[in-house]
Amino acid sequence: MNDISLPKVHPSAVVDDRCEIGPGTRVWHFCHIMSGCRIGANCNLGQNVVVSPDVILGNNVKVQNNVSIYTGVVCEDDVFLGPSCVFTNVTNPRSAVPRRNQYEQTLVRKGATIGANATIVCGHTIGKYAFIGAGAVVTRDVPDYALVVGNPARHTGWMSEYGHPLEFNEDRKALCPESNEEYIIKDGRVEKL
């Protein structure tokens, strides 16, 4: 009998010693999960994903094909990492200069989405429910609910928790068309009411 609460790891995947993988998580073809990782419950790691040592992924994190998540990255619950997005972990890498003790932390807050082929330069925080457009290059912190696009990534709008653009009225309020949840913008920040 299959126990659906156990993690499912494809036979072609490599999982090193000292990894924690939560119940219900699926690790697909040709992944490499390195030592010291902590991967939460009900995550999905697509084909050819690399998770470097000591990375932390919360619960229900969706990682699409060909994503590299390097040491120093922490993703909170419900994060979506689009196909072929990548994180860096050293600001000034050189092949001949060892910098393993200089890894910078990158925090991806709850519910954030990072689009396909985006690059997240290390040392920054992606705010909760932020939306990073496909191909964007993030070189600074991203506020909660912000939509950023381009290279370098520029703030162009605000997104609901359901992933819809928010249009604010004269009262500085907006309504998500899918969830009917209300948001307010004040002092350049968005909050859900």
Beta strands, then each sheet from edge to edge (+ up, - down):
strand 1: 8-9
strand 2: 14-15
strand 3: 20-21
strand 4: 26-27
strand 5: 32-33
strand 6: 38-39
strand 7: 44-45
strand 8: 50-51
strand 9: 56-57
strand 10: 62-63
strand 11: 68-69
strand 12: 73-75
strand 13: 80-81
strand 14: 86-87
strand 15: 106-108
strand 16: 113-114
strand 17: 119-120
strand 18: 125-126
strand 19: 131-132
strand 20: 137-138
strand 21: 146-149
strand 22: 154-158
strand 23: 173-175
strand 24: 182-186
strand 25: 189-192
sheet 1: 1+ 4+ 7+ 10+ 13+ 16+ 19+ 21+ 22-
sheet 2: 2+ 5+ 8+ 11+
sheet 3: 3+ 6+ 9+ 12+ 15+ 18+
sheet 4: 14+ 17+ 20+
sheet 5: 23+ 24- 25+
end
